[in-house]
Amino acid sequence: MTEGPGQDGQDAMDALLDELKSRPYRGGFNRDTWEEEFDKIPMFMKKPPSEIDPTQHPDLACLQSMIFDDERPPEEQAKMYKDEGNDYFKDKDYQKASTSYSEGLKKSCDPDLRAVLFTNRAAAQFHLGNLRSALSDVSAARKLRPNHLKAIIRGALCHLELKNFAEAVSWCQEGLKLDSTEKKLLEVRTKADRLQRAGQRDARKAKLKEQKARVQREALLRAIQERDIKLLPLAAGEKEDDEEEEDEGGSLGVGPIPGATVSLGEDDRLTWPVLFLYPEHGQTDFISAFHEDSRFIDHLAVMFAGEPPPWDLEQKYQPSHLELYFEDDQRGEIYQLDVGSSLLQALQHPRYQVKAATPAFLVLVRRSPFCQNYLRGKKVHQPA
């Protein structure tokens, strides 16, 4: 039988306890900040810090060093990184998940584990929007495990998002050979096949539309050439931006005004956008559809027979007082046209050239001071 402590020992113990009771406890949590302090204990942390600073979190740094100890076998380290990545993935922190899987892939491990790491990183990359990186990872996974179903599913999803519909269908077919009931593969195949057929249909429609537009444009240019109308070539650097925006009747839209087009109607007659310029007032009128058989005087009568435009304060622009001209920029000469002539007759004038598919004509008031001054010193050709 072992004897207990003597009286002296008991007295010493009692004295120590009394002393401890008298000392204030300095290791407790602060009443106001106890939750924050409690959350710093690794076991009770709700979420680990993004960067572990040993000076701020010594306990956590110690645990991390124990978990990822370089002295552990590489296979075990790779599994640890895989598990860490999975935890991040569950929390939807895909960037950290991808980083953890990448660290695992740096360790030497068996092909099956490497295939899992590649596949998991592909899933993280997919959620980050890095679709081509995800495809690269699933391809690497399949080189290690050709029948890895998860890798095939994620590859099919990547191809679907990249609109590689044929490739998506192909990957689905390969996966369904392994599991013909895999729901996700069946869904992706159905969607990819539908979108692929829709894309092919749209491509056929676009090609037919392009062919039709080309035929219409050729017919339009042929009609212009047959009328001996001269189109002024575009200057260097100018581009026919609207050239391919033909309507059902065939049109040539290269003018400076949006929507201004030359069109060939079903009656094989041309309709042009036309500009009337009033240099005395710096004004213009735009007629979007001037039929080639229409006369200038008919348009001018509609425009000026009623209430005068606000800029014609003197009401000088009466249809019977107006004269029509065009300028020959090459010769620096001016040609007068008969206001009773048709647009086609004007366009067939030997010196007239249509610029930017929009004929333009000067409108002046006969014998007005401005008209006389405007024409002074210029060579003016009267109507034939």
C-alpha positions in Angstrom: 0.0 0.0 0.0 1.4 3.4 -1.0 1.3 6.1 1.5 -0.2 9.4 0.7 1.6 12.8 1.1 2.6 13.8 4.5 1.2 16.8 6.4 4.0 19.0 5.1 3.1 18.1 1.5 -0.5 18.7 2.1 0.1 22.1 3.6 2.3 23.1 0.6 -0.5 22.0 -1.8 -3.1 24.1 0.0 -0.8 27.1 0.0 -0.3 26.8 -3.8 -4.0 26.6 -4.4 -4.7 29.6 -2.2 -2.1 31.5 -4.2 -3.6 30.6 -7.5 -7.0 31.6 -6.4 -5.7 35.1 -5.6 -4.0 35.6 -9.1 -6.2 37.1 -11.8 -6.8 34.8 -14.8 -5.2 36.3 -17.9 -5.9 33.7 -20.6 -9.6 34.1 -20.9 -11.6 35.6 -23.8 -12.7 39.2 -23.7 -16.3 39.6 -23.0 -16.9 41.9 -26.0 -14.7 40.1 -28.6 -14.9 36.5 -27.5 -16.5 35.4 -30.8 -13.7 36.8 -32.9 -11.1 35.3 -30.6 -12.9 31.9 -30.6 -12.9 31.9 -34.4 -9.1 32.2 -34.4 -8.8 28.7 -32.9 -8.2 26.3 -35.9 -10.6 23.7 -34.7 -13.5 26.2 -34.5 -12.7 28.4 -37.5 -15.8 28.9 -39.7 -13.6 29.7 -42.7 -9.8 29.5 -43.0 -7.9 32.7 -44.0 -7.0 33.1 -47.6 -3.3 33.6 -46.7 -1.9 31.9 -43.6 0.6 34.2 -41.8 2.5 32.2 -39.1 2.8 35.3 -37.0 -1.0 35.8 -37.0 -2.1 32.2 -37.1 0.8 30.1 -35.6 -1.5 27.2 -34.7 -3.0 27.0 -38.1 0.4 27.3 -39.8 1.6 24.4 -37.6 -1.4 22.2 -38.6 -0.8 23.0 -42.3 2.8 22.1 -42.1 1.8 18.8 -40.5 -0.7 18.0 -43.2 1.5 19.0 -46.1 4.7 17.8 -44.6 7.2 17.2 -47.4 8.4 14.1 -45.6 5.1 12.5 -46.2 4.9 10.2 -49.3 4.1 12.2 -52.5 1.0 10.0 -53.1 -0.3 11.0 -49.7 0.5 14.7 -50.3 -1.4 14.6 -53.7 -4.4 13.1 -51.9 -4.3 15.8 -49.3 -4.3 18.5 -52.0 -7.2 16.8 -53.8 -9.2 16.7 -50.6 -8.4 20.4 -49.9 -9.4 21.3 -53.5 -12.7 19.4 -53.0 -13.5 21.4 -49.9 -12.8 24.6 -51.7 -15.0 23.4 -54.6 -17.9 22.7 -52.3 -17.6 26.2 -51.0 -17.6 27.4 -54.7 -14.2 28.9 -54.3 -13.1 27.6 -57.7 -9.9 29.6 -57.9 -8.5 28.1 -54.7 -9.8 24.7 -55.7 -7.9 24.9 -59.0 -4.8 26.0 -57.2 -5.0 23.0 -54.8 -5.5 20.5 -57.6 -2.5 22.1 -59.4 -0.4 21.6 -56.3 -1.5 17.9 -56.2 -0.5 17.4 -59.8 3.0 18.6 -58.9 3.4 15.5 -56.7 4.3 12.1 -58.1 1.2 9.8 -57.8 -0.4 6.9 -59.7 -2.3 7.6 -63.0 -5.7 7.1 -61.5 -5.2 9.9 -58.9 -3.6 12.2 -61.6 -6.7 11.6 -63.8 -9.0 12.6 -60.9 -6.9 15.7 -60.2 -7.0 16.7 -63.9 -10.8 16.1 -64.0 -11.4 18.0 -60.8 -9.3 21.0 -62.0 -11.2 20.9 -65.3 -14.5 21.3 -63.3 -13.0 24.3 -61.4 -11.8 25.9 -64.6 -15.2 25.3 -66.2 -16.9 27.3 -63.5 -14.2 30.0 -63.8 -15.1 30.3 -67.5 -11.7 29.0 -68.7 -13.2 26.5 -71.1 -10.2 25.8 -73.2 -8.1 25.1 -70.1 -10.8 22.8 -68.9 -10.8 21.0 -72.2 -7.0 20.6 -72.0 -7.4 19.1 -68.5 -10.1 16.5 -69.4 -8.0 15.5 -72.5 -5.0 14.9 -70.2 -7.3 12.9 -67.8 -8.5 10.7 -70.7 -4.9 10.0 -71.8 -4.4 8.5 -68.3 -7.9 6.9 -68.1 -9.6 6.7 -71.5 -12.9 5.6 -69.9 -13.1 8.2 -67.2 -16.8 9.1 -67.5 -16.6 12.3 -65.5 -13.8 13.6 -67.8 -16.0 12.8 -70.8 -19.0 14.5 -69.3 -17.0 17.7 -68.5 -15.4 17.7 -72.0 -18.8 17.4 -73.6 -20.1 20.4 -71.5 -17.0 22.4 -72.5 -17.6 21.8 -76.2 -21.3 22.7 -75.8 -20.4 26.0 -74.2 -17.8 26.7 -76.9 -20.5 26.0 -79.6 -18.4 23.0 -80.9 -21.6 21.1 -81.3 -20.2 18.3 -83.5 -17.5 17.6 -80.9 -20.0 17.8 -78.1 -22.1 15.1 -79.8 -19.0 13.0 -80.4 -17.9 13.1 -76.8 -21.4 12.2 -75.6 -21.5 9.2 -78.0 -18.2 8.0 -76.5 -19.5 8.4 -73.0 -22.8 6.7 -73.7 -20.9 3.6 -74.9 -19.8 3.3 -71.3 -23.1 4.2 -69.7 -26.1 4.4 -72.0 -28.3 5.8 -69.2 -26.1 8.7 -68.2 -28.6 11.6 -67.9 -26.2 14.5 -68.3 -24.7 13.0 -71.5 -28.2 12.4 -72.9 -29.2 16.0 -72.2 -26.0 17.5 -73.7 -26.3 15.3 -76.8 -29.9 16.3 -77.4 -29.1 20.0 -76.9 -25.9 19.9 -79.0 -27.6 18.0 -81.8 -30.5 20.5 -81.9 -28.2 23.5 -81.9 -26.0 21.9 -84.6 -28.9 21.4 -86.9 -30.2 24.9 -86.2 -26.7 26.3 -87.1 -26.6 24.3 -90.3 -30.0 25.5 -91.2 -29.1 29.1 -90.6 -25.9 28.7 -92.6 -27.9 27.4 -95.5 -30.3 30.3 -95.3 -27.5 32.8 -95.1 -25.8 31.2 -98.2 -29.0 31.3 -100.2 -29.6 34.9 -99.1 -26.1 35.8 -100.2 -26.5 34.1 -103.5 -29.8 35.9 -104.1 -28.3 39.2 -103.1 -25.4 38.7 -105.5 -27.8 37.9 -108.4 -29.9 40.9 -107.6 -26.9 43.2 -107.4 -25.6 41.9 -110.7 -29.0 42.5 -112.3 -29.0 46.1 -110.8 -25.5 46.9 -112.1 -26.4 45.5 -115.5 -29.5 47.7 -115.7 -27.4 50.8 -114.8 -24.9 49.9 -117.5 -27.6 49.3 -120.1 -28.9 52.8 -119.5 -25.4 54.2 -120.0 -25.4 55.7 -116.5 -21.9 56.4 -115.2 -21.1 55.6 -111.6 -18.2 57.5 -110.2 -15.6 55.1 -108.6 -15.2 55.4 -104.9 -12.2 57.4 -103.7 -9.3 55.5 -102.1 -10.2 54.5 -98.5 -14.0 54.7 -99.0 -15.8 51.5 -98.5 -19.2 50.3 -99.6 -20.4 49.5 -96.1 -24.0 48.9 -97.1 -23.2 47.0 -100.3 -24.6 43.7 -99.1 -27.7 45.1 -97.5 -29.9 44.6 -100.5 -33.7 44.4 -100.3 -36.0 41.9 -102.0 -36.0 44.0 -105.2 -32.3 44.3 -105.5 -30.5 47.4 -104.3 -27.2 49.2 -104.3 -26.6 51.1 -101.0 -23.3 52.9 -101.1 -24.5 56.5 -100.4 -23.7 58.9 -97.6 -27.3 58.8 -96.2 -28.3 55.7 -94.1 -30.9 53.6 -95.9 -30.3 55.4 -99.2 -30.3 52.7 -101.9 -30.7 52.3 -105.7 -33.2 49.6 -106.4 -34.5 47.7 -109.4 -38.2 47.2 -109.2 -40.2 44.3 -110.6 -41.0 46.5 -113.6 -37.3 46.6 -114.4 -37.2 50.3 -113.7 -34.7 52.0 -111.4 -35.5 54.1 -108.3 -32.7 56.4 -106.9 -32.1 58.4 -103.8 -31.7 62.0 -104.9 -30.3 65.2 -103.2 -31.5 68.7 -104.0 -28.9 71.3 -102.9 -29.8 74.9 -102.2 -26.4 76.7 -102.0 -28.0 80.1 -101.3 -29.3 78.9 -98.0 -27.0 76.0 -97.3 -30.0 73.7 -97.2 -30.8 70.3 -98.8 -33.8 68.1 -99.6 -33.5 64.4 -99.8 -35.9 62.2 -101.8 -35.4 58.6 -100.9 -37.2 57.1 -103.8 -37.0 59.1 -107.1 -38.3 57.0 -109.9 -36.2 57.3 -113.0 -39.2 58.2 -115.2 -40.4 61.0 -112.8 -39.8 64.6 -113.9 -37.9 67.1 -111.7 -40.7 69.7 -112.0 -43.2 67.3 -110.5 -41.1 66.9 -107.4 -40.4 70.6 -107.2 -44.1 71.4 -107.5 -44.9 69.1 -104.6 -42.1 70.6 -102.5 -42.7 74.3 -103.1 -46.3 74.7 -104.3 -47.7 74.8 -100.8 -46.4 76.5 -97.7 -42.8 77.7 -98.3 -39.9 76.1 -96.2 -39.0 78.2 -93.1 -35.6 79.2 -94.7 -37.3 80.7 -97.8 -38.2 84.0 -96.0 -38.7 85.9 -99.3 -40.8 83.0 -100.8 -38.6 83.1 -103.9 -38.6 79.3 -104.5 -41.7 79.1 -106.7 -41.6 76.0 -109.1 -41.9 78.2 -112.2 -38.9 80.3 -111.1 -36.4 77.5 -110.4 -33.5 76.3 -112.4 -31.7 73.0 -112.1 -27.9 72.5 -112.5 -25.1 69.9 -111.9 -21.4 70.5 -111.6 -18.7 68.7 -113.5 -15.9 68.5 -110.9 -13.4 67.2 -113.4 -13.8 70.2 -115.8 -14.9 72.7 -113.3 -18.0 73.4 -115.4 -21.7 73.7 -114.7 -24.5 72.2 -116.8 -28.1 73.3 -116.7 -30.9 70.8 -117.0 -34.4 71.2 -118.2 -36.7 71.0 -115.1 -39.2 69.3 -117.3 -36.8 66.4 -118.0 -36.9 63.1 -116.2 -34.3 61.8 -113.8 -33.2 59.2 -116.3 -32.6 61.8 -118.9 -30.4 63.8 -116.4 -28.4 60.7 -115.4 -27.8 59.8 -119.1 -26.2 63.3 -119.7 -22.8 62.7 -121.3 -21.0 64.6 -118.5 -23.0 63.4 -115.5 -21.4 60.9 -113.1 -23.3 59.5 -110.1 -21.2 59.8 -106.9 -21.8 57.4 -104.0 -25.0 56.1 -105.7 -26.8 59.3 -104.9 -27.5 61.8 -107.7 -27.2 65.4 -106.5 -28.5 68.6 -108.2 -28.3 72.3 -107.6 -31.5 74.3 -107.4 -31.2 78.1 -108.0 -33.8 80.9 -108.4 -33.7 82.2 -111.9 -32.1 85.6 -112.3 -31.8 86.1 -108.6 -28.7 88.1 -107.4 -27.3 84.9 -105.8 -27.8 82.9 -108.9 -26.1 85.5 -111.1 -23.2 85.8 -108.6 -22.9 82.0 -108.2 -22.6 81.4 -111.9 -20.4 84.5 -112.7 -17.0 83.5 -114.0 -18.0 79.8 -114.5 -18.6 78.1 -117.8 -22.3 77.2 -117.9 -23.7 74.8 -120.5 -27.3 75.4 -121.4 -29.7 72.4 -122.0 -29.4 71.0 -125.5 
